[in-house]
Amino acid sequence: MRRHATKPQASEYGRTEMRGWYREQDVLPGGYEQIIGEDAPLEAIVQQVMDDTGLAREQFPLNHQAQPG
């Protein structure tokens, strides 16, 4: 509900409607989704995403930085 309150459509529906839509552990078949708990540390989430997508194995140049633009 905290996240919902930040959305533009927060006044259009509330807890009752959302409770009817909720399906516990509702992920796509095939293992494409991971459930990340709300108490998971940010660093662990980033590492999981990097590992799951293969980005942790990528080699990036050390001087690769975003340029202001």
CHARMM internal coordinates of N, CA and C (Angstrom, degrees):
IC EDIT
DIST 1 N 1 CA 1.4330
DIST 1 CA 1 C 1.5313
ANGL 1 N 1 CA 1 C 110.35
DIST 1 C 2 N 1.3328
ANGL 1 CA 1 C 2 N 117.00
DIHE 1 N 1 CA 1 C 2 N -30.11
DIST 2 N 2 CA 1.4749
ANGL 1 C 2 N 2 CA 118.45
DIHE 1 CA 1 C 2 N 2 CA 178.24
DIST 2 CA 2 C 1.5180
ANGL 2 N 2 CA 2 C 110.25
DIHE 1 C 2 N 2 CA 2 C -62.26
DIST 2 C 3 N 1.3119
ANGL 2 CA 2 C 3 N 117.61
DIHE 2 N 2 CA 2 C 3 N -44.33
DIST 3 N 3 CA 1.4576
ANGL 2 C 3 N 3 CA 120.84
DIHE 2 CA 2 C 3 N 3 CA 179.82
DIST 3 CA 3 C 1.5256
ANGL 3 N 3 CA 3 C 110.64
DIHE 2 C 3 N 3 CA 3 C -67.57
DIST 3 C 4 N 1.3151
ANGL 3 CA 3 C 4 N 117.06
DIHE 3 N 3 CA 3 C 4 N -41.80
DIST 4 N 4 CA 1.4604
ANGL 3 C 4 N 4 CA 121.57
DIHE 3 CA 3 C 4 N 4 CA 179.84
DIST 4 CA 4 C 1.5260
ANGL 4 N 4 CA 4 C 111.09
DIHE 3 C 4 N 4 CA 4 C -58.20
DIST 4 C 5 N 1.3198
ANGL 4 CA 4 C 5 N 116.57
DIHE 4 N 4 CA 4 C 5 N -38.82
DIST 5 N 5 CA 1.4628
ANGL 4 C 5 N 5 CA 120.73
DIHE 4 CA 4 C 5 N 5 CA -178.09
DIST 5 CA 5 C 1.5234
ANGL 5 N 5 CA 5 C 112.44
DIHE 4 C 5 N 5 CA 5 C -62.51
DIST 5 C 6 N 1.3329
ANGL 5 CA 5 C 6 N 117.59
DIHE 5 N 5 CA 5 C 6 N -19.39
DIST 6 N 6 CA 1.4651
ANGL 5 C 6 N 6 CA 120.74
DIHE 5 CA 5 C 6 N 6 CA -179.89
DIST 6 CA 6 C 1.5237
ANGL 6 N 6 CA 6 C 112.62
DIHE 5 C 6 N 6 CA 6 C -89.14
DIST 6 C 7 N 1.3155
ANGL 6 CA 6 C 7 N 117.99
DIHE 6 N 6 CA 6 C 7 N -4.91
DIST 7 N 7 CA 1.4663
ANGL 6 C 7 N 7 CA 122.33
DIHE 6 CA 6 C 7 N 7 CA -176.02
DIST 7 CA 7 C 1.5201
ANGL 7 N 7 CA 7 C 111.46
DIHE 6 C 7 N 7 CA 7 C -87.70
DIST 7 C 8 N 1.3453
ANGL 7 CA 7 C 8 N 116.76
DIHE 7 N 7 CA 7 C 8 N 148.98
DIST 8 N 8 CA 1.4710
ANGL 7 C 8 N 8 CA 120.04
DIHE 7 CA 7 C 8 N 8 CA 179.25
DIST 8 CA 8 C 1.5279
ANGL 8 N 8 CA 8 C 113.26
DIHE 7 C 8 N 8 CA 8 C -60.15
DIST 8 C 9 N 1.3263
ANGL 8 CA 8 C 9 N 118.18
DIHE 8 N 8 CA 8 C 9 N -31.01
DIST 9 N 9 CA 1.4593
ANGL 8 C 9 N 9 CA 122.03
DIHE 8 CA 8 C 9 N 9 CA -177.19
DIST 9 CA 9 C 1.5309
ANGL 9 N 9 CA 9 C 112.83
DIHE 8 C 9 N 9 CA 9 C -92.11
DIST 9 C 10 N 1.3172
ANGL 9 CA 9 C 10 N 117.38
DIHE 9 N 9 CA 9 C 10 N 14.79
DIST 10 N 10 CA 1.4647
ANGL 9 C 10 N 10 CA 121.08
DIHE 9 CA 9 C 10 N 10 CA -176.53
DIST 10 CA 10 C 1.5217
ANGL 10 N 10 CA 10 C 112.92
DIHE 9 C 10 N 10 CA 10 C -56.72
DIST 10 C 11 N 1.3220
ANGL 10 CA 10 C 11 N 118.08
DIHE 10 N 10 CA 10 C 11 N -31.47
DIST 11 N 11 CA 1.4636
ANGL 10 C 11 N 11 CA 120.14
DIHE 10 CA 10 C 11 N 11 CA -179.04
DIST 11 CA 11 C 1.5312
ANGL 11 N 11 CA 11 C 112.62
DIHE 10 C 11 N 11 CA 11 C -83.17
DIST 11 C 12 N 1.3153
ANGL 11 CA 11 C 12 N 117.81
DIHE 11 N 11 CA 11 C 12 N -8.37
DIST 12 N 12 CA 1.4695
ANGL 11 C 12 N 12 CA 121.11
DIHE 11 CA 11 C 12 N 12 CA -177.68
DIST 12 CA 12 C 1.5275
ANGL 12 N 12 CA 12 C 113.07
DIHE 11 C 12 N 12 CA 12 C -81.92
DIST 12 C 13 N 1.3193
ANGL 12 CA 12 C 13 N 117.42
DIHE 12 N 12 CA 12 C 13 N -27.16
DIST 13 N 13 CA 1.4667
ANGL 12 C 13 N 13 CA 121.70
DIHE 12 CA 12 C 13 N 13 CA 177.77
DIST 13 CA 13 C 1.5185
ANGL 13 N 13 CA 13 C 107.96
DIHE 12 C 13 N 13 CA 13 C -155.11
DIST 13 C 14 N 1.3197
ANGL 13 CA 13 C 14 N 114.63
DIHE 13 N 13 CA 13 C 14 N 160.10
DIST 14 N 14 CA 1.4523
ANGL 13 C 14 N 14 CA 118.57
DIHE 13 CA 13 C 14 N 14 CA -174.45
DIST 14 CA 14 C 1.5127
ANGL 14 N 14 CA 14 C 113.24
DIHE 13 C 14 N 14 CA 14 C -135.92
DIST 14 C 15 N 1.3263
ANGL 14 CA 14 C 15 N 114.69
DIHE 14 N 14 CA 14 C 15 N -154.66
DIST 15 N 15 CA 1.4656
ANGL 14 C 15 N 15 CA 122.84
DIHE 14 CA 14 C 15 N 15 CA -174.16
DIST 15 CA 15 C 1.5381
ANGL 15 N 15 CA 15 C 112.18
DIHE 14 C 15 N 15 CA 15 C -56.51
DIST 15 C 16 N 1.3241
ANGL 15 CA 15 C 16 N 117.39
DIHE 15 N 15 CA 15 C 16 N -43.37
DIST 16 N 16 CA 1.4715
ANGL 15 C 16 N 16 CA 120.42
DIHE 15 CA 15 C 16 N 16 CA -176.54
DIST 16 CA 16 C 1.5234
ANGL 16 N 16 CA 16 C 111.12
DIHE 15 C 16 N 16 CA 16 C -62.13
DIST 16 C 17 N 1.3306
ANGL 16 CA 16 C 17 N 116.30
DIHE 16 N 16 CA 16 C 17 N -48.94
DIST 17 N 17 CA 1.4660
ANGL 16 C 17 N 17 CA 119.61
DIHE 16 CA 16 C 17 N 17 CA -179.92
DIST 17 CA 17 C 1.5241
ANGL 17 N 17 CA 17 C 111.24
DIHE 16 C 17 N 17 CA 17 C -64.52
DIST 17 C 18 N 1.3038
ANGL 17 CA 17 C 18 N 116.44
DIHE 17 N 17 CA 17 C 18 N -43.24
DIST 18 N 18 CA 1.4695
ANGL 17 C 18 N 18 CA 120.11
DIHE 17 CA 17 C 18 N 18 CA -178.64
DIST 18 CA 18 C 1.5251
ANGL 18 N 18 CA 18 C 111.33
DIHE 17 C 18 N 18 CA 18 C -65.48
DIST 18 C 19 N 1.3190
ANGL 18 CA 18 C 19 N 116.94
DIHE 18 N 18 CA 18 C 19 N -35.96
DIST 19 N 19 CA 1.4666
ANGL 18 C 19 N 19 CA 119.83
DIHE 18 CA 18 C 19 N 19 CA 178.82
DIST 19 CA 19 C 1.5350
ANGL 19 N 19 CA 19 C 110.31
DIHE 18 C 19 N 19 CA 19 C -61.96
DIST 19 C 20 N 1.3358
ANGL 19 CA 19 C 20 N 117.60
DIHE 19 N 19 CA 19 C 20 N -35.98
DIST 20 N 20 CA 1.4601
ANGL 19 C 20 N 20 CA 121.30
DIHE 19 CA 19 C 20 N 20 CA 177.78
DIST 20 CA 20 C 1.5272
ANGL 20 N 20 CA 20 C 113.51
DIHE 19 C 20 N 20 CA 20 C -68.55
DIST 20 C 21 N 1.3192
ANGL 20 CA 20 C 21 N 116.64
DIHE 20 N 20 CA 20 C 21 N -24.41
DIST 21 N 21 CA 1.4754
ANGL 20 C 21 N 21 CA 120.67
DIHE 20 CA 20 C 21 N 21 CA -179.97
DIST 21 CA 21 C 1.5181
ANGL 21 N 21 CA 21 C 112.88
DIHE 20 C 21 N 21 CA 21 C -87.62
DIST 21 C 22 N 1.3251
ANGL 21 CA 21 C 22 N 116.91
DIHE 21 N 21 CA 21 C 22 N -21.02
DIST 22 N 22 CA 1.4661
ANGL 21 C 22 N 22 CA 121.73
DIHE 21 CA 21 C 22 N 22 CA -171.94
DIST 22 CA 22 C 1.5251
ANGL 22 N 22 CA 22 C 112.19
DIHE 21 C 22 N 22 CA 22 C -68.97
DIST 22 C 23 N 1.3165
ANGL 22 CA 22 C 23 N 115.26
DIHE 22 N 22 CA 22 C 23 N 133.04
DIST 23 N 23 CA 1.4681
ANGL 22 C 23 N 23 CA 122.52
DIHE 22 CA 22 C 23 N 23 CA 174.14
DIST 23 CA 23 C 1.5210
ANGL 23 N 23 CA 23 C 106.74
DIHE 22 C 23 N 23 CA 23 C -130.09
DIST 23 C 24 N 1.3234
ANGL 23 CA 23 C 24 N 116.81
DIHE 23 N 23 CA 23 C 24 N 112.75
DIST 24 N 24 CA 1.4606
ANGL 23 C 24 N 24 CA 120.77
DIHE 23 CA 23 C 24 N 24 CA -178.42
DIST 24 CA 24 C 1.5292
ANGL 24 N 24 CA 24 C 110.67
DIHE 23 C 24 N 24 CA 24 C -60.94
DIST 24 C 25 N 1.3147
ANGL 24 CA 24 C 25 N 115.49
DIHE 24 N 24 CA 24 C 25 N 137.92
DIST 25 N 25 CA 1.4668
ANGL 24 C 25 N 25 CA 122.52
DIHE 24 CA 24 C 25 N 25 CA 178.84
DIST 25 CA 25 C 1.5334
ANGL 25 N 25 CA 25 C 111.89
DIHE 24 C 25 N 25 CA 25 C 55.73
DIST 25 C 26 N 1.3161
ANGL 25 CA 25 C 26 N 117.70
DIHE 25 N 25 CA 25 C 26 N 35.58
DIST 26 N 26 CA 1.4695
ANGL 25 C 26 N 26 CA 123.43
DIHE 25 CA 25 C 26 N 26 CA -176.73
DIST 26 CA 26 C 1.5288
ANGL 26 N 26 CA 26 C 110.01
DIHE 25 C 26 N 26 CA 26 C -85.98
DIST 26 C 27 N 1.3231
ANGL 26 CA 26 C 27 N 116.24
DIHE 26 N 26 CA 26 C 27 N 89.15
DIST 27 N 27 CA 1.4596
ANGL 26 C 27 N 27 CA 120.99
DIHE 26 CA 26 C 27 N 27 CA -179.37
DIST 27 CA 27 C 1.5244
ANGL 27 N 27 CA 27 C 109.44
DIHE 26 C 27 N 27 CA 27 C -119.10
DIST 27 C 28 N 1.3176
ANGL 27 CA 27 C 28 N 115.34
DIHE 27 N 27 CA 27 C 28 N 160.52
DIST 28 N 28 CA 1.4549
ANGL 27 C 28 N 28 CA 120.55
DIHE 27 CA 27 C 28 N 28 CA 177.93
DIST 28 CA 28 C 1.5233
ANGL 28 N 28 CA 28 C 110.07
DIHE 27 C 28 N 28 CA 28 C -66.63
DIST 28 C 29 N 1.3261
ANGL 28 CA 28 C 29 N 118.32
DIHE 28 N 28 CA 28 C 29 N 147.76
DIST 29 N 29 CA 1.4626
ANGL 28 C 29 N 29 CA 120.21
DIHE 28 CA 28 C 29 N 29 CA 176.92
DIST 29 CA 29 C 1.5250
ANGL 29 N 29 CA 29 C 110.22
DIHE 28 C 29 N 29 CA 29 C -68.56
DIST 29 C 30 N 1.3154
ANGL 29 CA 29 C 30 N 115.91
DIHE 29 N 29 CA 29 C 30 N 156.34
DIST 30 N 30 CA 1.4540
ANGL 29 C 30 N 30 CA 120.32
DIHE 29 CA 29 C 30 N 30 CA 175.43
DIST 30 CA 30 C 1.5176
ANGL 30 N 30 CA 30 C 114.45
DIHE 29 C 30 N 30 CA 30 C 96.93
DIST 30 C 31 N 1.3127
ANGL 30 CA 30 C 31 N 117.32
DIHE 30 N 30 CA 30 C 31 N 1.77
DIST 31 N 31 CA 1.4586
ANGL 30 C 31 N 31 CA 119.81
DIHE 30 CA 30 C 31 N 31 CA 176.64
DIST 31 CA 31 C 1.5114
ANGL 31 N 31 CA 31 C 114.92
DIHE 30 C 31 N 31 CA 31 C 74.81
DIST 31 C 32 N 1.3342
ANGL 31 CA 31 C 32 N 117.97
DIHE 31 N 31 CA 31 C 32 N 23.42
DIST 32 N 32 CA 1.4592
ANGL 31 C 32 N 32 CA 120.98
DIHE 31 CA 31 C 32 N 32 CA -178.36
DIST 32 CA 32 C 1.5192
ANGL 32 N 32 CA 32 C 113.21
DIHE 31 C 32 N 32 CA 32 C -81.65
DIST 32 C 33 N 1.3025
ANGL 32 CA 32 C 33 N 117.33
DIHE 32 N 32 CA 32 C 33 N -14.71
DIST 33 N 33 CA 1.4566
ANGL 32 C 33 N 33 CA 121.00
DIHE 32 CA 32 C 33 N 33 CA -178.14
DIST 33 CA 33 C 1.5144
ANGL 33 N 33 CA 33 C 110.04
DIHE 32 C 33 N 33 CA 33 C -120.06
DIST 33 C 34 N 1.3034
ANGL 33 CA 33 C 34 N 115.18
DIHE 33 N 33 CA 33 C 34 N 148.66
DIST 34 N 34 CA 1.4585
ANGL 33 C 34 N 34 CA 122.13
DIHE 33 CA 33 C 34 N 34 CA 175.22
DIST 34 CA 34 C 1.5256
ANGL 34 N 34 CA 34 C 107.25
DIHE 33 C 34 N 34 CA 34 C -123.12
DIST 34 C 35 N 1.3069
ANGL 34 CA 34 C 35 N 116.25
DIHE 34 N 34 CA 34 C 35 N 142.62
DIST 35 N 35 CA 1.4575
ANGL 34 C 35 N 35 CA 120.36
DIHE 34 CA 34 C 35 N 35 CA 175.73
DIST 35 CA 35 C 1.5217
ANGL 35 N 35 CA 35 C 108.00
DIHE 34 C 35 N 35 CA 35 C -90.90
DIST 35 C 36 N 1.3155
ANGL 35 CA 35 C 36 N 115.24
DIHE 35 N 35 CA 35 C 36 N 125.44
DIST 36 N 36 CA 1.4628
ANGL 35 C 36 N 36 CA 121.53
DIHE 35 CA 35 C 36 N 36 CA 179.51
DIST 36 CA 36 C 1.5225
ANGL 36 N 36 CA 36 C 106.86
DIHE 35 C 36 N 36 CA 36 C -113.58
DIST 36 C 37 N 1.3052
ANGL 36 CA 36 C 37 N 116.07
DIHE 36 N 36 CA 36 C 37 N 117.99
DIST 37 N 37 CA 1.4617
ANGL 36 C 37 N 37 CA 120.90
DIHE 36 CA 36 C 37 N 37 CA -179.15
DIST 37 CA 37 C 1.5152
ANGL 37 N 37 CA 37 C 111.99
DIHE 36 C 37 N 37 CA 37 C -66.96
DIST 37 C 38 N 1.3225
ANGL 37 CA 37 C 38 N 116.17
DIHE 37 N 37 CA 37 C 38 N 152.32
DIST 38 N 38 CA 1.4575
ANGL 37 C 38 N 38 CA 119.85
DIHE 37 CA 37 C 38 N 38 CA -177.75
DIST 38 CA 38 C 1.5180
ANGL 38 N 38 CA 38 C 112.52
DIHE 37 C 38 N 38 CA 38 C -66.27
DIST 38 C 39 N 1.3345
ANGL 38 CA 38 C 39 N 117.81
DIHE 38 N 38 CA 38 C 39 N -17.78
DIST 39 N 39 CA 1.4576
ANGL 38 C 39 N 39 CA 120.33
DIHE 38 CA 38 C 39 N 39 CA 179.33
DIST 39 CA 39 C 1.5252
ANGL 39 N 39 CA 39 C 112.83
DIHE 38 C 39 N 39 CA 39 C -96.24
DIST 39 C 40 N 1.3410
ANGL 39 CA 39 C 40 N 117.64
DIHE 39 N 39 CA 39 C 40 N 5.54
DIST 40 N 40 CA 1.4651
ANGL 39 C 40 N 40 CA 121.16
DIHE 39 CA 39 C 40 N 40 CA 179.87
DIST 40 CA 40 C 1.5255
ANGL 40 N 40 CA 40 C 109.96
DIHE 39 C 40 N 40 CA 40 C -67.86
DIST 40 C 41 N 1.3268
ANGL 40 CA 40 C 41 N 117.27
DIHE 40 N 40 CA 40 C 41 N 133.75
DIST 41 N 41 CA 1.4643
ANGL 40 C 41 N 41 CA 120.12
DIHE 40 CA 40 C 41 N 41 CA 179.00
DIST 41 CA 41 C 1.5346
ANGL 41 N 41 CA 41 C 111.01
DIHE 40 C 41 N 41 CA 41 C -66.66
DIST 41 C 42 N 1.3162
ANGL 41 CA 41 C 42 N 116.77
DIHE 41 N 41 CA 41 C 42 N 142.61
DIST 42 N 42 CA 1.4531
ANGL 41 C 42 N 42 CA 122.21
DIHE 41 CA 41 C 42 N 42 CA -177.69
DIST 42 CA 42 C 1.5273
ANGL 42 N 42 CA 42 C 111.64
DIHE 41 C 42 N 42 CA 42 C -54.15
DIST 42 C 43 N 1.3199
ANGL 42 CA 42 C 43 N 117.50
DIHE 42 N 42 CA 42 C 43 N -44.12
DIST 43 N 43 CA 1.4652
ANGL 42 C 43 N 43 CA 120.38
DIHE 42 CA 42 C 43 N 43 CA -178.48
DIST 43 CA 43 C 1.5269
ANGL 43 N 43 CA 43 C 111.49
DIHE 42 C 43 N 43 CA 43 C -61.41
DIST 43 C 44 N 1.3243
ANGL 43 CA 43 C 44 N 117.44
DIHE 43 N 43 CA 43 C 44 N -37.56
DIST 44 N 44 CA 1.4620
ANGL 43 C 44 N 44 CA 120.95
DIHE 43 CA 43 C 44 N 44 CA 178.44
DIST 44 CA 44 C 1.5260
ANGL 44 N 44 CA 44 C 110.63
DIHE 43 C 44 N 44 CA 44 C -68.72
DIST 44 C 45 N 1.3265
ANGL 44 CA 44 C 45 N 116.90
DIHE 44 N 44 CA 44 C 45 N -37.75
DIST 45 N 45 CA 1.4664
ANGL 44 C 45 N 45 CA 120.95
DIHE 44 CA 44 C 45 N 45 CA 178.54
DIST 45 CA 45 C 1.5275
ANGL 45 N 45 CA 45 C 109.90
DIHE 44 C 45 N 45 CA 45 C -64.41
DIST 45 C 46 N 1.3308
ANGL 45 CA 45 C 46 N 116.23
DIHE 45 N 45 CA 45 C 46 N -47.27
DIST 46 N 46 CA 1.4660
ANGL 45 C 46 N 46 CA 120.37
DIHE 45 CA 45 C 46 N 46 CA 179.80
DIST 46 CA 46 C 1.5235
ANGL 46 N 46 CA 46 C 110.15
DIHE 45 C 46 N 46 CA 46 C -60.26
DIST 46 C 47 N 1.3243
ANGL 46 CA 46 C 47 N 117.43
DIHE 46 N 46 CA 46 C 47 N -44.63
DIST 47 N 47 CA 1.4619
ANGL 46 C 47 N 47 CA 120.81
DIHE 46 CA 46 C 47 N 47 CA -179.82
DIST 47 CA 47 C 1.5280
ANGL 47 N 47 CA 47 C 110.89
DIHE 46 C 47 N 47 CA 47 C -63.17
DIST 47 C 48 N 1.3204
ANGL 47 CA 47 C 48 N 117.75
DIHE 47 N 47 CA 47 C 48 N -40.31
DIST 48 N 48 CA 1.4590
ANGL 47 C 48 N 48 CA 121.03
DIHE 47 CA 47 C 48 N 48 CA 178.66
DIST 48 CA 48 C 1.5245
ANGL 48 N 48 CA 48 C 110.46
DIHE 47 C 48 N 48 CA 48 C -62.50
DIST 48 C 49 N 1.3346
ANGL 48 CA 48 C 49 N 117.04
DIHE 48 N 48 CA 48 C 49 N -44.90
DIST 49 N 49 CA 1.4629
ANGL 48 C 49 N 49 CA 120.93
DIHE 48 CA 48 C 49 N 49 CA 179.17
DIST 49 CA 49 C 1.5291
ANGL 49 N 49 CA 49 C 109.79
DIHE 48 C 49 N 49 CA 49 C -63.03
DIST 49 C 50 N 1.3220
ANGL 49 CA 49 C 50 N 117.14
DIHE 49 N 49 CA 49 C 50 N -45.02
DIST 50 N 50 CA 1.4669
ANGL 49 C 50 N 50 CA 121.09
DIHE 49 CA 49 C 50 N 50 CA 179.53
DIST 50 CA 50 C 1.5286
ANGL 50 N 50 CA 50 C 110.78
DIHE 49 C 50 N 50 CA 50 C -60.34
DIST 50 C 51 N 1.3163
ANGL 50 CA 50 C 51 N 117.22
DIHE 50 N 50 CA 50 C 51 N -44.52
DIST 51 N 51 CA 1.4682
ANGL 50 C 51 N 51 CA 121.29
DIHE 50 CA 50 C 51 N 51 CA 179.45
DIST 51 CA 51 C 1.5234
ANGL 51 N 51 CA 51 C 111.75
DIHE 50 C 51 N 51 CA 51 C -66.33
DIST 51 C 52 N 1.3346
ANGL 51 CA 51 C 52 N 116.26
DIHE 51 N 51 CA 51 C 52 N -46.83
DIST 52 N 52 CA 1.4698
ANGL 51 C 52 N 52 CA 120.81
DIHE 51 CA 51 C 52 N 52 CA -176.32
DIST 52 CA 52 C 1.5213
ANGL 52 N 52 CA 52 C 112.64
DIHE 51 C 52 N 52 CA 52 C -65.69
DIST 52 C 53 N 1.3249
ANGL 52 CA 52 C 53 N 117.53
DIHE 52 N 52 CA 52 C 53 N -31.60
DIST 53 N 53 CA 1.4620
ANGL 52 C 53 N 53 CA 120.78
DIHE 52 CA 52 C 53 N 53 CA -177.76
DIST 53 CA 53 C 1.5225
ANGL 53 N 53 CA 53 C 112.97
DIHE 52 C 53 N 53 CA 53 C -92.59
DIST 53 C 54 N 1.3210
ANGL 53 CA 53 C 54 N 117.08
DIHE 53 N 53 CA 53 C 54 N -8.56
DIST 54 N 54 CA 1.4496
ANGL 53 C 54 N 54 CA 120.35
DIHE 53 CA 53 C 54 N 54 CA -178.35
DIST 54 CA 54 C 1.5167
ANGL 54 N 54 CA 54 C 113.33
DIHE 53 C 54 N 54 CA 54 C 85.97
DIST 54 C 55 N 1.3201
ANGL 54 CA 54 C 55 N 117.64
DIHE 54 N 54 CA 54 C 55 N -0.94
DIST 55 N 55 CA 1.4575
ANGL 54 C 55 N 55 CA 120.19
DIHE 54 CA 54 C 55 N 55 CA -179.38
DIST 55 CA 55 C 1.5185
ANGL 55 N 55 CA 55 C 112.50
DIHE 54 C 55 N 55 CA 55 C -67.70
DIST 55 C 56 N 1.3176
ANGL 55 CA 55 C 56 N 117.95
DIHE 55 N 55 CA 55 C 56 N -23.63
DIST 56 N 56 CA 1.4641
ANGL 55 C 56 N 56 CA 120.83
DIHE 55 CA 55 C 56 N 56 CA 179.62
DIST 56 CA 56 C 1.5264
ANGL 56 N 56 CA 56 C 110.67
DIHE 55 C 56 N 56 CA 56 C -66.78
DIST 56 C 57 N 1.3317
ANGL 56 CA 56 C 57 N 117.61
DIHE 56 N 56 CA 56 C 57 N -22.89
DIST 57 N 57 CA 1.4673
ANGL 56 C 57 N 57 CA 121.66
DIHE 56 CA 56 C 57 N 57 CA -179.74
DIST 57 CA 57 C 1.5195
ANGL 57 N 57 CA 57 C 112.59
DIHE 56 C 57 N 57 CA 57 C -90.87
DIST 57 C 58 N 1.3355
ANGL 57 CA 57 C 58 N 117.86
DIHE 57 N 57 CA 57 C 58 N -11.00
DIST 58 N 58 CA 1.4601
ANGL 57 C 58 N 58 CA 121.73
DIHE 57 CA 57 C 58 N 58 CA -178.01
DIST 58 CA 58 C 1.5249
ANGL 58 N 58 CA 58 C 110.76
DIHE 57 C 58 N 58 CA 58 C -70.61
DIST 58 C 59 N 1.3017
ANGL 58 CA 58 C 59 N 115.25
DIHE 58 N 58 CA 58 C 59 N 148.23
DIST 59 N 59 CA 1.4576
ANGL 58 C 59 N 59 CA 121.74
DIHE 58 CA 58 C 59 N 59 CA 175.72
DIST 59 CA 59 C 1.5193
ANGL 59 N 59 CA 59 C 108.35
DIHE 58 C 59 N 59 CA 59 C -102.73
DIST 59 C 60 N 1.3012
ANGL 59 CA 59 C 60 N 117.17
DIHE 59 N 59 CA 59 C 60 N 120.67
DIST 60 N 60 CA 1.4527
ANGL 59 C 60 N 60 CA 121.79
DIHE 59 CA 59 C 60 N 60 CA 178.22
DIST 60 CA 60 C 1.5215
ANGL 60 N 60 CA 60 C 108.42
DIHE 59 C 60 N 60 CA 60 C -113.70
DIST 60 C 61 N 1.3249
ANGL 60 CA 60 C 61 N 117.85
DIHE 60 N 60 CA 60 C 61 N 139.92
DIST 61 N 61 CA 1.4625
ANGL 60 C 61 N 61 CA 119.97
DIHE 60 CA 60 C 61 N 61 CA 176.58
DIST 61 CA 61 C 1.5218
ANGL 61 N 61 CA 61 C 110.65
DIHE 60 C 61 N 61 CA 61 C -59.02
DIST 61 C 62 N 1.3249
ANGL 61 CA 61 C 62 N 116.47
DIHE 61 N 61 CA 61 C 62 N 142.47
DIST 62 N 62 CA 1.4558
ANGL 61 C 62 N 62 CA 120.08
DIHE 61 CA 61 C 62 N 62 CA -178.95
DIST 62 CA 62 C 1.5222
ANGL 62 N 62 CA 62 C 112.45
DIHE 61 C 62 N 62 CA 62 C -64.43
DIST 62 C 63 N 1.3245
ANGL 62 CA 62 C 63 N 117.22
DIHE 62 N 62 CA 62 C 63 N -28.03
DIST 63 N 63 CA 1.4572
ANGL 62 C 63 N 63 CA 119.46
DIHE 62 CA 62 C 63 N 63 CA -178.82
DIST 63 CA 63 C 1.5198
ANGL 63 N 63 CA 63 C 112.44
DIHE 62 C 63 N 63 CA 63 C -90.46
DIST 63 C 64 N 1.3201
ANGL 63 CA 63 C 64 N 118.44
DIHE 63 N 63 CA 63 C 64 N 10.81
DIST 64 N 64 CA 1.4652
ANGL 63 C 64 N 64 CA 122.31
DIHE 63 CA 63 C 64 N 64 CA -179.66
DIST 64 CA 64 C 1.5245
ANGL 64 N 64 CA 64 C 108.87
DIHE 63 C 64 N 64 CA 64 C -79.09
DIST 64 C 65 N 1.3315
ANGL 64 CA 64 C 65 N 115.73
DIHE 64 N 64 CA 64 C 65 N 102.82
DIST 65 N 65 CA 1.4489
ANGL 64 C 65 N 65 CA 121.99
DIHE 64 CA 64 C 65 N 65 CA 178.16
DIST 65 CA 65 C 1.5075
ANGL 65 N 65 CA 65 C 108.80
DIHE 64 C 65 N 65 CA 65 C -133.59
DIST 65 C 66 N 1.2994
ANGL 65 CA 65 C 66 N 115.34
DIHE 65 N 65 CA 65 C 66 N 148.89
DIST 66 N 66 CA 1.4680
ANGL 65 C 66 N 66 CA 119.70
DIHE 65 CA 65 C 66 N 66 CA 177.68
DIST 66 CA 66 C 1.5246
ANGL 66 N 66 CA 66 C 108.92
DIHE 65 C 66 N 66 CA 66 C -66.42
DIST 66 C 67 N 1.2980
ANGL 66 CA 66 C 67 N 115.11
DIHE 66 N 66 CA 66 C 67 N 133.45
DIST 67 N 67 CA 1.4623
ANGL 66 C 67 N 67 CA 121.19
DIHE 66 CA 66 C 67 N 67 CA 178.52
DIST 67 CA 67 C 1.5291
ANGL 67 N 67 CA 67 C 108.99
DIHE 66 C 67 N 67 CA 67 C -95.32
DIST 67 C 68 N 1.3244
ANGL 67 CA 67 C 68 N 116.97
DIHE 67 N 67 CA 67 C 68 N 136.55
DIST 68 N 68 CA 1.4757
ANGL 67 C 68 N 68 CA 118.12
DIHE 67 CA 67 C 68 N 68 CA 176.77
DIST 68 CA 68 C 1.5037
ANGL 68 N 68 CA 68 C 110.45
DIHE 67 C 68 N 68 CA 68 C -60.34
DIST 68 C 69 N 1.3127
ANGL 68 CA 68 C 69 N 115.05
DIHE 68 N 68 CA 68 C 69 N 141.78
DIST 69 N 69 CA 1.3955
ANGL 68 C 69 N 69 CA 112.15
DIHE 68 CA 68 C 69 N 69 CA -172.86
DIST 69 CA 69 C 1.3917
ANGL 69 N 69 CA 69 C 126.94
DIHE 68 C 69 N 69 CA 69 C -144.17
END
COOR INIT
IC SEED 1 N 1 CA 1 C
IC BUILD
